[in-house]
Amino acid sequence: MLPYQAIPFNDDDADTILEGWAIQGFVEQKPGVSYEEALLEAKSQRMAFLDSFVNLFREENARRRAGNEGILMPRKVHRDALKELKALQGELAEIDAELLGEPAKQVLQKQVIEDVAAKELLGFGISPAVAPLMPDGLPLTDTGV
């Protein structure tokens, strides 16, 4: 099945599919609901699923780091999910910002500040993952220690 496409099913098949896959963004286009409205609902559900999927992966790695078990490397399914999640977040943020007004637009569309130090280190072939500027566990403020 192609993503974000309407596909007709008979009632028995539709019930089975919705029971098993609704959490991932499959929705039923009910009578009186336009295709665009059903698609928006499906995208919202899909975004929630992807957000949960990516966060579960991150939480598992945080748990493993805390237990000194080593981290799991992301697989293609994780990278694809993150890519799709970012695309959906951008698309839905525009719609939601329009609904919520100008203050929401400013919050949802924050300016990205370039990390000059990280960029300079990348010029030397040192990535922030290898040599973080702020190591894990270090307080963000000066404690006088």
Helices and strands as residue ranges (DSSP letters): H 11-21, G 22-24, H 35-66, H 76-100, H 102-108, H 116-123
